[in-house]
Amino acid sequence: MHVRGALSLDFSAESYTHPTGTVDAGTVIAWIDKVGYAVAASWSGSFVRAAYVGNMQFRHPVPVDTRATVQARVVYTEGAQIHVQTRLLLPEIPDAEGRPVVCTDCLMVYTAEEDGVPQDVPVWEPATERQAERARQAREATGLRAEIEGGMAAMPFPDQVGERDELVTLRFLAGASHATVGSTVRAAAVMRWIDEAAAVCAARWSGTENVVAAFAGGVRFVETIRVGEVVSVDALLVHTSARAMHVALRVYAARRHERQGRVVAHSLAVMVAPDDGRARPVEQWEPESEWAAGLEEKAVELVRLRSEAGATWSSV
Ligand SMILES: CC(=O)SCCNC(=O)CCNC(=O)[C@H](O)C(C)(C)COP(=O)(O)OP(=O)(O)OC[C@H]1O[C@@H](n2cnc3c(N)ncnc32)[C@H](O)[C@@H]1OP(=O)(O)O
């Protein structure tokens, strides 16, 4: 049955493009964005742009050559914004209750635009109690998100790091294959670059090639990136717990003849080195300067706030 404002699509990754046997977070996010985008665009009847990609707890790996279903539905609208709840499940793999295992879920916020100008969208009217509850949660999450975003923007990245600090910068050229309508780069492409930079940073620190994202703390897109621009992603290790690495991420874009990039997005990720399906212990990192200690404290608090926001969201 077709429900307006909702869509479900199936995906599968092949083993020759994913030699580790499981699907990377960048690909998973690209699938989720495809379905979320389609739902938001069909709801608004216009072009939409991702303004925010919510927190994702990656609870279960997605194996290659296995059907993965992404479901998305509108849960709230406000002016030009469309809030879309998404989740990825594996119909062929049952959880403890015999239902398809849910690998991750996430809230996406899209803005409807016409020639770069935000356009109000038809109002989403909840028809059931559960829909009303989800709309209420989305409305409330807006306030918490603003608090988190303020904290992210205030996180100072250092100009220079110490010897024991792990800072990785990856650079990409935004190409036509990364673009959406209007020659700006898709959210999913930025998310993939962020995941790749976080993975290299965590791999270097842990000394193991196989690292995966256990948690991706939402991405706030501050500005658009245009095709042809040079995109740099800074990934900085800011905290270790016994088995996990917190990585702060900042994305810059610059026209190719410019040296100084502008900040276009920021995020936080929790990476682990899995061994037989469980995270294994990692070497501990200690902040060696005042700024590093400040950054660590802030990052841990933000990941906690973000995890809480995600947990509240997924409980309905
Ligand atoms: C949908 C997708 O799968 S996208 C693809 C990319 N990601 C993946 O494939 C990962 C899929 N998930 C998995 O395979 C498993 O959940 C694993 C390997 C990540 C983790 O397995 P477990 O060891 O059982 O997970 P567990 O919940 O104990 O967490 C491991 C560590 O990460 C930390 N961690 C996980 N999520 C968070 C979070 N949101 N905030 C802070 N720390 C976190 C835990 O605290 C723990 O560290 P600690 O022991 O130092 O406290």
The ligand as an SDF file (V2000), in Angstrom:
LIG
                    3D

 51 53  0  0  0  0  0  0  0  0999 V2000
   24.1740    0.2830    9.8550 C   0  0  0  0  0  0  0  0  0  0  0  0
   25.6230   -0.0270    9.8470 C   0  0  0  0  0  0  0  0  0  0  0  0
   25.9940   -1.0000   10.3310 O   0  0  0  0  0  0  0  0  0  0  0  0
   26.7280    1.0500    9.1220 S   0  0  0  0  0  0  0  0  0  0  0  0
   28.2380    0.2790    8.9140 C   0  0  0  0  0  0  0  0  0  0  0  0
   29.3530    0.7590    9.7710 C   0  0  0  0  0  0  0  0  0  0  0  0
   29.3160    0.2390   11.0820 N   0  0  0  0  0  0  0  0  0  0  0  0
   29.2780   -1.1140   11.3810 C   0  0  0  0  0  0  0  0  0  0  0  0
   29.2770   -2.0080   10.5580 O   0  0  0  0  0  0  0  0  0  0  0  0
   29.2060   -1.4210   12.8500 C   0  0  0  0  0  0  0  0  0  0  0  0
   27.9840   -2.2540   13.2080 C   0  0  0  0  0  0  0  0  0  0  0  0
   28.0060   -2.6080   14.6120 N   0  0  0  0  0  0  0  0  0  0  0  0
   28.7460   -3.6320   15.1120 C   0  0  0  0  0  0  0  0  0  0  0  0
   29.3240   -4.4540   14.3990 O   0  0  0  0  0  0  0  0  0  0  0  0
   28.8630   -3.7390   16.6300 C   0  0  0  0  0  0  0  0  0  0  0  0
   27.7860   -3.0190   17.1950 O   0  0  0  0  0  0  0  0  0  0  0  0
   30.2350   -3.1240   17.1240 C   0  0  0  0  0  0  0  0  0  0  0  0
   31.3970   -3.9980   16.6470 C   0  0  0  0  0  0  0  0  0  0  0  0
   30.4020   -1.7050   16.5540 C   0  0  0  0  0  0  0  0  0  0  0  0
   30.2920   -2.9640   18.6160 C   0  0  0  0  0  0  0  0  0  0  0  0
   29.9990   -4.1600   19.2620 O   0  0  0  0  0  0  0  0  0  0  0  0
   30.0470   -4.2260   20.8830 P   0  0  0  0  0  0  0  0  0  0  0  0
   31.4680   -4.3640   21.3200 O   0  0  0  0  0  0  0  0  0  0  0  0
   29.1090   -5.2740   21.3270 O   0  0  0  0  0  0  0  0  0  0  0  0
   29.4350   -2.7800   21.2220 O   0  0  0  0  0  0  0  0  0  0  0  0
   29.3110   -1.9280   22.5240 P   0  0  0  0  0  0  0  0  0  0  0  0
   27.9240   -1.4350   22.5950 O   0  0  0  0  0  0  0  0  0  0  0  0
   29.8310   -2.7040   23.7010 O   0  0  0  0  0  0  0  0  0  0  0  0
   30.2480   -0.6550   22.2150 O   0  0  0  0  0  0  0  0  0  0  0  0
   31.6380   -0.7570   21.9590 C   0  0  0  0  0  0  0  0  0  0  0  0
   32.3400    0.4910   22.4650 C   0  0  0  0  0  0  0  0  0  0  0  0
   31.8670    1.6350   21.7320 O   0  0  0  0  0  0  0  0  0  0  0  0
   31.3620    2.6180   22.6490 C   0  0  0  0  0  0  0  0  0  0  0  0
   30.2060    3.2960   22.0560 N   0  0  0  0  0  0  0  0  0  0  0  0
   29.2950    2.7860   21.1960 C   0  0  0  0  0  0  0  0  0  0  0  0
   28.3600    3.7260   20.9270 N   0  0  0  0  0  0  0  0  0  0  0  0
   28.6820    4.8350   21.6190 C   0  0  0  0  0  0  0  0  0  0  0  0
   28.0940    6.1290   21.7640 C   0  0  0  0  0  0  0  0  0  0  0  0
   26.9680    6.4690   21.1510 N   0  0  0  0  0  0  0  0  0  0  0  0
   28.7110    7.0220   22.5780 N   0  0  0  0  0  0  0  0  0  0  0  0
   29.8540    6.7090   23.2390 C   0  0  0  0  0  0  0  0  0  0  0  0
   30.4640    5.4860   23.1460 N   0  0  0  0  0  0  0  0  0  0  0  0
   29.8730    4.5670   22.3520 C   0  0  0  0  0  0  0  0  0  0  0  0
   30.9280    1.8260   23.8660 C   0  0  0  0  0  0  0  0  0  0  0  0
   30.8340    2.6450   25.0290 O   0  0  0  0  0  0  0  0  0  0  0  0
   32.0460    0.7880   23.9360 C   0  0  0  0  0  0  0  0  0  0  0  0
   33.2270    1.3690   24.4400 O   0  0  0  0  0  0  0  0  0  0  0  0
   33.7270    1.1860   25.9910 P   0  0  0  0  0  0  0  0  0  0  0  0
   33.6760   -0.2710   26.3120 O   0  0  0  0  0  0  0  0  0  0  0  0
   35.0930    1.7710   25.9990 O   0  0  0  0  0  0  0  0  0  0  0  0
   32.7560    2.0020   26.8180 O   0  0  0  0  0  0  0  0  0  0  0  0
  1  2  1  0
  2  3  2  0
  2  4  1  0
  4  5  1  0
  5  6  1  0
  6  7  1  0
  7  8  1  0
  8  9  2  0
  8 10  1  0
 10 11  1  0
 11 12  1  0
 12 13  1  0
 13 14  2  0
 13 15  1  0
 15 16  1  0
 15 17  1  0
 17 18  1  0
 17 19  1  0
 17 20  1  0
 20 21  1  0
 21 22  1  0
 22 23  2  0
 22 24  1  0
 22 25  1  0
 25 26  1  0
 26 27  2  0
 26 28  1  0
 26 29  1  0
 29 30  1  0
 30 31  1  0
 31 32  1  0
 31 46  1  0
 32 33  1  0
 33 34  1  0
 33 44  1  0
 34 35  1  0
 34 43  1  0
 35 36  2  0
 36 37  1  0
 37 38  1  0
 37 43  2  0
 38 39  1  0
 38 40  2  0
 40 41  1  0
 41 42  2  0
 42 43  1  0
 44 45  1  0
 44 46  1  0
 46 47  1  0
 47 48  1  0
 48 49  2  0
 48 50  1  0
 48 51  1  0
M  END
$$$$
